[in-house]
């Protein structure tokens, strides 16, 4: 059996009882923290909570040695832990599908994920359009996808969740400042008036923690603001309902 | 202090340790189950898990007597429990905003929600467009919104999550069959070729449980299929990546 379980968003207390139940039963626990990471805890605390040692796999191990994990699950009960909900990353979906192809029972245990946690903003979840990811610009790789997604969503009045690049192996987490800067750089190139310094944006910092940071303001004012430690994400709101405006006013720190 | 915590999707084991931590500390626990419900458990089991009595509030109490709840949170620590993530329903956002207006500390504890749990389908979450709700048709109330949302999303190749009506006070939960039937009825009226019996749809039943039902097929074949006990939801997929096709083939029961 392969149990794919999520650890939630921030610390070891985000784990569900169902994950604890299965952790007790399985023969071995693996985890990966390169697609997402829990910044409010440590490996030791997670192991203490699950009361079992955890073998952390790096990107190479997960992507190129998936077969070993799946082979092991043929006659053992293996748990594979990831931050957030376990089936958000393509890599994890791939593992579940490959295991099922081999006839292995796959159990998926849900957990809090950024996709629903952004409900803490008071922005209505059903009004979010397609999600996008902003990646660290490289000399030969600076995708403009986020710009097109925001443009399409805004046309329909939808909010856009912009997830920010995580290079956990390099301990590099894109800040909201870097994310907003990347969006303005694409605007400079494309010049289609989708966003500017005058555009309002929302920033969520440390989602899942007891005191997440919620910030709202014009991009030109947010871009130099200190949002504290990562993880961050950025929301470009679409058409706002008056209740959403109230939430932005009373739940957010207005900048 | 007002602690708004989620119970997750299916049973009492979906609760997080963070919710348990706060349940121990607070003076009183309220819950509502009219916006969403946990079908895999009972009130008794939830109370045993939290080790505290829970006062269940009905729709009237939550919507018209919110002030009482908020007043109580001025000098006491009150927990308000809901199924799923606590800030998905507009009513809950409203409670958080009103409490903050009165200067009350609001703590939000995330939980698994259908918005992220649909990751169990292997359909990529970032490719979902706006979400829609299908409501029970009434003689004078049969909104065509879901049709327009699906139409807009399909134009852009996005998947659509269709949440189905919950009238928990009447123990009435829309089945995927009823939901698909409602969509076809709107097509009959509008006749814009957005969906038909030949359209492929996915059905998720009992999300959050260890063995959720995943079904994929043409609407004409799904519409009479028995998906088992609620809750159900329906997904109209947009443009599929080959990995998503693989997931539909190996994770779903193909009908």
Interface residues (C-beta under 8 A of the other chain):
Chain A: X6 X8 X9 X11 X12 X13 X14 X15 X16 X17 X18 X20 X21 X49 X84 X85 X86 X87 X88 X90 X93 X94 X96 X97 X100 X101 X106 X107 X108 X110 X111 X112 X113 X114 X115 X116 X117 X119 X120 X121 X122 X124 X125 X126 X127 X128 X129 X130 X131 X132 X133 X152 X156 X158 X163 X207 X208 X210 X211 X212 X243 X246 X247 X250 X251
Chain B: X6 X8 X9 X11 X12 X13 X14 X15 X16 X17 X18 X20 X21 X49 X84 X85 X86 X87 X88 X90 X93 X94 X96 X97 X100 X101 X106 X107 X108 X110 X111 X112 X113 X114 X115 X116 X117 X119 X120 X121 X122 X124 X125 X126 X127 X128 X129 X130 X131 X132 X133 X152 X156 X158 X163 X207 X208 X210 X211 X212 X243 X246 X247 X250 X251
